[in-house]
Amino acid sequence: MSSDKVAVLGGTFDPIHIGHLIIAQSVVEKLDLTKCIFIPVNIPPHKDDTMLTSDERLKLVRMATEGDERFEVSDVEVVKNGVSYTYDTLNELEVVYGRDNMFFIVGSDVLYEFKDWHRYNELLKLAIIVVVPRRKTFVLFQKFSRSIDRGRWRHDKDEGLLHLVENKNRVVCVRTPIIEISSTMIRNRLRSGLTIKYLVPEKVERYLSERIVSA
């Protein structure tokens, strides 16, 4: 079993942008981890469609992270050729890194959706959950962070958040820079013929610009 402490950042990455990279870098630095593993999903369980194919999204994540030894890309979900579930992926990685060396990154915008995740109540057995703030749910991030400190969630009717707080030794809140960039914004700019320069790494920008023109 590896002794490396690793962050895991999963997502659709449709497409990957600099906000993803800044979050990964911040978590690695603040928690003193060895690296962050980016894992593009194959078929997202909670999204209907994507602009890019799974192979394209995987390719762009590799483009965006190449040359940085702190970043690694895994195709574990893409090669499964089915719906991607976090539980299944972390279950595989736990064998390699162990439950105390793996830190799974989630944004505060998904906290209220946590109870809808596949086998959510077992995720904390596989990895430590790292919650990072998102702009639209920053107030929730602050409330949740305080609740973690107190070990109590005031709105007990939310079973997902209550589960996280009750297992607070397996949850950590990390304040990372809030970057007001989203994959949706980038897709909309591309469809409107606007530049995505500075929003994504240069190689990703070049690929996407050429793809849209040739589509």
C-alpha positions as CSV (number, residue, x, y, z in Angstrom):
1,M,0.0,0.0,0.0
2,S,1.3,3.4,-0.9
3,S,2.2,5.9,1.9
4,D,1.4,8.9,-0.3
5,K,-1.3,11.2,0.9
6,V,-3.4,12.1,-2.1
7,A,-6.3,14.4,-3.0
8,V,-8.9,13.0,-5.4
9,L,-10.8,15.5,-7.6
10,G,-13.6,13.9,-9.7
11,G,-15.9,15.6,-12.0
12,T,-17.4,15.9,-15.5
13,F,-14.7,18.4,-16.5
14,D,-16.8,19.6,-19.5
15,P,-14.3,21.2,-19.9
16,I,-11.6,21.5,-17.3
17,H,-10.7,25.1,-16.4
18,I,-8.2,27.0,-14.2
19,G,-10.6,27.0,-11.3
20,H,-10.3,23.2,-11.1
21,L,-6.5,23.5,-11.1
22,I,-6.4,26.2,-8.4
23,I,-8.6,24.2,-6.1
24,A,-6.4,21.1,-6.6
25,Q,-3.2,23.1,-5.9
26,S,-4.7,24.8,-2.8
27,V,-5.8,21.5,-1.2
28,V,-2.5,19.8,-1.9
29,E,-0.6,22.7,-0.4
30,K,-2.9,23.4,2.6
31,L,-3.2,19.7,3.6
32,D,0.5,18.9,2.7
33,L,-0.4,16.1,0.3
34,T,1.8,14.4,-2.2
35,K,-0.5,15.0,-5.2
36,C,-4.0,15.4,-6.6
37,I,-5.5,12.7,-8.8
38,F,-8.0,14.1,-11.4
39,I,-10.7,11.5,-12.3
40,P,-13.0,12.5,-15.2
41,V,-16.3,10.7,-14.9
42,N,-17.6,8.6,-17.8
43,I,-21.4,9.1,-17.6
44,P,-22.3,11.4,-14.7
45,P,-25.2,10.0,-12.7
46,H,-26.8,13.5,-12.1
47,K,-26.3,15.1,-15.5
48,D,-28.2,14.5,-18.7
49,D,-25.6,15.4,-21.4
50,T,-22.1,16.8,-22.0
51,M,-20.6,18.9,-24.7
52,L,-17.5,16.7,-24.9
53,T,-17.1,12.9,-25.1
54,S,-15.6,11.1,-22.2
55,D,-12.4,10.5,-24.2
56,E,-12.2,14.2,-25.1
57,R,-12.7,15.3,-21.5
58,L,-10.0,12.8,-20.4
59,K,-7.6,14.1,-23.1
60,L,-8.2,17.8,-22.0
61,V,-7.6,17.0,-18.3
62,R,-4.3,15.4,-19.3
63,M,-3.4,18.4,-21.4
64,A,-4.2,20.8,-18.5
65,T,-2.2,18.9,-15.9
66,E,0.9,17.8,-17.9
67,G,4.2,19.0,-16.6
68,D,3.0,19.4,-13.0
69,E,4.3,16.5,-10.9
70,R,1.7,17.2,-8.2
71,F,-1.1,16.3,-10.6
72,E,-2.0,12.8,-11.9
73,V,-4.9,11.8,-14.2
74,S,-6.8,8.5,-13.8
75,D,-9.0,6.9,-16.5
76,V,-10.5,4.5,-14.0
77,E,-14.0,5.8,-14.6
78,V,-13.8,6.4,-18.3
79,V,-12.7,2.8,-19.1
80,K,-15.6,1.3,-17.2
81,N,-17.9,2.5,-20.0
82,G,-20.9,3.0,-17.7
83,V,-22.4,5.3,-15.1
84,S,-19.7,6.6,-12.7
85,Y,-20.3,6.3,-9.0
86,T,-17.9,7.9,-6.5
87,Y,-18.2,5.0,-4.1
88,D,-17.0,2.5,-6.6
89,T,-14.0,4.6,-7.6
90,L,-12.9,5.3,-4.0
91,N,-13.4,1.7,-3.2
92,E,-10.8,0.8,-5.8
93,L,-8.4,3.6,-4.8
94,E,-8.6,2.8,-1.1
95,V,-6.9,-0.5,-1.8
96,V,-3.9,1.5,-3.1
97,Y,-3.7,4.4,-0.7
98,G,-5.7,3.4,2.4
99,R,-8.7,5.2,4.0
100,D,-6.6,7.7,6.0
101,N,-4.4,8.8,3.1
102,M,-7.1,9.7,0.6
103,F,-8.8,13.1,0.6
104,F,-11.9,13.4,-1.7
105,I,-12.7,17.0,-2.7
106,V,-16.3,18.2,-2.9
107,G,-17.6,21.7,-3.4
108,S,-20.0,23.3,-0.9
109,D,-22.6,23.4,-3.7
110,V,-23.1,19.6,-3.4
111,L,-23.5,19.4,0.4
112,Y,-27.2,19.4,0.2
113,E,-27.1,16.7,-2.5
114,F,-24.8,14.4,-0.5
115,K,-27.6,12.2,0.7
116,D,-28.5,11.5,-2.9
117,W,-25.1,10.0,-3.7
118,H,-24.8,6.3,-4.3
119,R,-24.0,4.7,-0.9
120,Y,-23.2,8.1,0.6
121,N,-23.2,6.8,4.2
122,E,-20.3,4.5,3.4
123,L,-18.1,7.1,1.6
124,L,-16.5,8.2,4.8
125,K,-15.1,4.7,5.4
126,L,-13.1,5.1,2.2
127,A,-11.7,8.6,2.2
128,I,-11.6,11.9,4.2
129,I,-14.1,14.4,2.7
130,V,-12.6,17.8,1.9
131,V,-15.2,20.5,1.5
132,V,-14.1,23.6,-0.5
133,P,-16.2,26.8,-0.9
134,R,-18.2,27.7,-4.0
135,R,-19.4,31.3,-4.6
136,K,-23.1,30.6,-4.7
137,T,-23.0,28.5,-1.5
138,F,-20.3,30.3,0.4
139,V,-22.7,31.0,3.3
140,L,-23.5,27.3,3.5
141,F,-19.8,26.5,3.5
142,Q,-19.4,28.9,6.5
143,K,-22.3,27.4,8.4
144,F,-21.1,23.8,7.7
145,S,-17.6,24.7,8.8
146,R,-18.8,26.0,12.1
147,S,-21.0,23.0,12.5
148,I,-18.0,20.7,12.0
149,D,-16.2,22.6,14.7
150,R,-19.1,22.2,17.1
151,G,-19.9,18.6,16.0
152,R,-23.5,19.6,15.5
153,W,-25.7,20.4,12.5
154,R,-28.7,22.5,13.5
155,H,-30.9,21.4,10.7
156,D,-31.1,17.7,11.7
157,K,-33.7,17.0,9.0
158,D,-30.9,16.9,6.4
159,E,-29.6,13.4,6.8
160,G,-26.6,13.9,4.5
161,L,-25.2,16.9,6.3
162,L,-26.0,15.4,9.7
163,H,-24.1,12.2,8.7
164,L,-21.0,14.3,7.7
165,V,-21.1,16.3,11.0
166,E,-21.5,13.2,13.1
167,N,-18.4,11.8,11.4
168,K,-16.5,15.1,11.6
169,N,-13.2,13.3,12.1
170,R,-13.5,12.2,8.5
171,V,-14.4,15.7,7.2
172,V,-12.2,18.8,6.8
173,C,-13.2,22.2,5.4
174,V,-10.5,24.0,3.4
175,R,-10.9,27.6,2.3
176,T,-9.6,27.8,-1.2
177,P,-9.8,30.8,-3.6
178,I,-13.3,31.2,-5.1
179,I,-12.8,31.4,-8.8
180,E,-15.9,32.6,-10.6
181,I,-15.4,30.3,-13.6
182,S,-17.5,27.4,-14.5
183,S,-17.6,24.8,-17.2
184,T,-21.1,26.0,-18.1
185,M,-19.7,29.5,-18.6
186,I,-17.0,28.2,-20.9
187,R,-19.5,26.2,-23.0
188,N,-21.8,29.2,-23.3
189,R,-18.9,31.4,-24.4
190,L,-17.8,28.9,-27.0
191,R,-21.3,28.6,-28.4
192,S,-21.6,32.4,-28.6
193,G,-18.3,32.7,-30.4
194,L,-16.6,34.4,-27.5
195,T,-13.0,33.8,-26.4
196,I,-12.1,31.5,-23.5
197,K,-8.6,32.8,-23.3
198,Y,-7.3,32.9,-19.7
199,L,-10.2,30.7,-18.5
200,V,-8.5,27.5,-19.5
201,P,-4.9,26.4,-20.1
202,E,-3.6,27.4,-23.5
203,K,-3.6,23.9,-25.0
204,V,-7.1,23.3,-23.9
205,E,-8.2,26.7,-25.3
206,R,-6.6,25.8,-28.7
207,Y,-8.2,22.4,-28.8
208,L,-11.7,23.7,-27.9
209,S,-11.5,26.6,-30.3
210,E,-10.5,24.3,-33.2
211,R,-13.2,21.8,-32.2
212,I,-16.0,24.4,-32.2
213,V,-14.9,25.8,-35.5
214,S,-14.8,22.4,-37.2
215,A,-18.1,21.2,-35.6
